[in-house]
């Protein structure tokens, strides 16, 4: 049986900078990426039942679909493949969808769009300076030097998502903060999976995000929320599909185990 250390070193986050990384290795590496207060935890095939719920109710053939908080785009890819030609456009979005990287000797330093150091990768070690003042002090010189170096953009979408975007002009990506109203082409469907969680935000913040999504949707548009139970792991992903009305959201269908924020969704009142 492999040790925790062996599993850790195998999932070198530096592989996300490689052009020939496999989708599987990319997803494994993303487990080490901590940005915006969360790890980029995801995997393919995790939302099949939620996709079933969605497709039971909606004809998406003329719809613009936005997935918010999409992490590396694995679950977006799953839905896009199921839809085939059955959508107008699809935008994969996340607040942290791109990082920048700079090299200092054998070390790679990653920064977010606010120029915060996300991690330092080098040798057999990975450091997260934002998570510890001691670690930040240890790597402060490396980080300072990295800020003076030329940087490369690192797209945090896995190779499957990148391949689809290359081949299908309907599929694009965008950096977007879930607390802000969507700008541009009005979505007919917004999906948010494992981002609007009480683990990350309080009720007031969640209501702000839900109101921003409501104001972003086309008249009669739909919002789907998905989350995974963190204690009862035998419970399938919880999901709710809601229609946007002038009064707020109304239920189209919810799974037997309701989404964690179901009551907050229904409490939204447009201004």
N, C-alpha and C positions, 0 to 999 in steps of 0.2 A: 504493500500500500504506500502511495506517495505521501510525503510529508507536506505540511502547510507551506514550508519554505520552498519545496520543489514546485508546488503548484504556483506559488507567487512568482518565482523567477521565470517560469515558463511563459507567463503572460506579460512579457516585457511591453510597457506602454509605448516604447519607442517605435514599435512596428507600425503605428498609425501614420508615421512619416514615410513609409515605404510604398512605392508605387505598385508592387506586386503582392501586397499583403492579401491573404484570403479573407472572405467575409467572416468566417469562424474565428480566425486569429484576431481580426479587428475588434469583434465584439468582446472577446476575452480581454484584450488590451484596454478597452473602454471601461472595464470594471475598476481600473486604477485611476481614471480621470475624475478628479474631484474639483468641480467648478460651480460657482453660484450656490454653494452650500449643500450640494448633492453629488453623489457619484452617478456616472452615466451607466446605470445598470439596465440592460435590456437583452432580449434575445428574440429570435424569429419564432413564429408559430404560437405566440402566447395569447393572441386575442381572437382566435377562431370563433368562439362562442359569441363574443361581442360583435364580430363581423356578421355572424348569422343574424343576430338581433337587428342590426342595421339594415341588412338586405331584405329582411322580411317585410319591412315597412316602406322603404324608399326606392324610387326609381332615380338613380343618380346620373342617368345618361346625359343630361344637360347641365349638370351641377359643377360648380367650382368648390372643391373640397380643400380644407386646410386642416392639417394635423399640427396642433400646438404642443410644445414640450416633447418633440418627437425623438429626442436623444440622437441615436445614430441612424434613425430612419428605418430600422428593421421591420417594425410593425406597419409602417407606411407601405413598405415594399410588399408585404403580405396582402394588404388590401388592394393595392394597385394591380397586383397580379390576378386577384380574384375578379376585379372589375373588368379587366381587359379593355375593350373599347367603350365601356359603359360609364364614362365620365367626360366632362368638358376640360377640366384642368385640375391639377392637384399640386398644392404647395406644402412642402415639408418644412416645418419651422421649429425653431428653438431659440431661446434667448442667447444661448452659447452654442452656436452652430459652427463657428470658426474660432480658432486660436492662431497665434503667431508663434514661431519658434526661432531661436537664435542659438548658435553653437559657441561655446566657450571651451576650447580644448576638446576633451572627449565628452564633455557634458552638453546636454540639450536642455534649454530653458524654455518653458512654455508660458505665454502671457495671454490673458483674456483681453476683451476689447476695451477695458478700462485700464489696461497696462498693469494689472495685478499679476504677480507671478503665481501661476497655477501649480507648477511642479518643476523640479529639477531631476533630470534623468541622467545617470552616469554609472558606468561599470555595472556592478550587481545591486545598486541601490537606487531607490526613488525617494525623493523628499518632497513634502508638501509644506512649504514655508508659511502659508496662510493659516495653517492649523496649529502652529506652535511658535511662540516668540523665540525660543531657543534655537529651533531649526532655522528660522528666518535669520537670526544673527549668524549662525554657522555658515549660511550660504549668501550672506548679504553682499560680499564682494563679487561673487559669481553673478548674482542677479544684476548688480550695478554695471558690470562689464557687459552683460548680455544686452542691457538697454542701449548700449552704444553700437551694437553690432547690427548688420543687415539682417532683416528677418524674412522668413517665408511664411505664407499662409497655410494653415493646417485645417482642412475641412473635416469636421467630425461626423461625416456621413460615410457609412460603410461602402465597400466596393459594389455591392448589389444596387444600392441606391444611386451611386454615381453612374453605373452602367445604364440604368433605366433613364436617368436624366440625359445622358448622351444620345440615347436612341429614341426618346419620346419627348418632343418639345412641349407637350402638355404638362410635364412634370418639372417643377422648379423647386428651389429652396430659398428661404429668407430668414434672416435673424429677426425675431419678434419677441417682445416681452408680453406675457399673457395678461399683464395688468393694464395694457394699453389697447385702445381701439385699433382694429385692423385697418391699414391704409391701402387704398387701391381697389382692385377687383373684389367686389363684395362676395363673401363666402355664402354658399347655400347650405353648407354643412361644416361645422367645426367639431373636431374630435380632440379630446385631451385625456391622455392616459398617464396615470401615476405622477402627475405634476401638481394638480390641485388637491393636495393632501393636508390633513390637519397635522401630519408629521412635520410639514415645512412651514405652514402658514396658520395664523389664527383666523377665527370666523370673520372678523372685519375685513381682513385682507382677501379672503376667499370670496366674499360678497363683492368686493371691488372688481376682482378678476371676472366673476360670473356676469356682472353688469357690463363690463367692457366687451365680453364675448357677445352678449345679447345685442348691444348697440352695433356690433360689427356685422351681424347676420342680415341677410336679405329678408324682406317681409315673408313670414311663414317659414323661415329657414329653421334648421335643426342643429341641436347641440347634443353630442354624445360624450359622456364621461365614463371612464373606465378606471378601476383600481384593483389592486391585488391585496387580499387580506394578509396582514403581516404576522398574524398569530395562528389562525386556523388555515394552514397551508393546503388542506384538502378542499377548501372552498374555491370553486372556479372564479375567474375574474368577475368582479361585480360591475354591472354596467347599467346605465340609464340613457334612454333616448328621449329628448324633449323638444317640443316645438316652440319657437319664439312667437309670442303674441303681443298685442299692445299692452297687456296686463302683466307680462312676465313670461315665465316658462310653463308649459303644461306637459303632463306625462304622455308619452306615446307608449312606451313600455319600459319596465324595469325588470332586472333579473330577480329571482327569488330572494337572494340576499342583496338588499338595496345598496347602491353606492354609498360610500362613507359620507359624502356631502349632499345626498339627495334632498334633505330638508332645506339646506341652504340654497340649492338650485331653485326650489319652489318658492323661496322667500324673496327672490329678486323682484323689485318693483322698478320699472323704467322711469327715468325722470322726464 
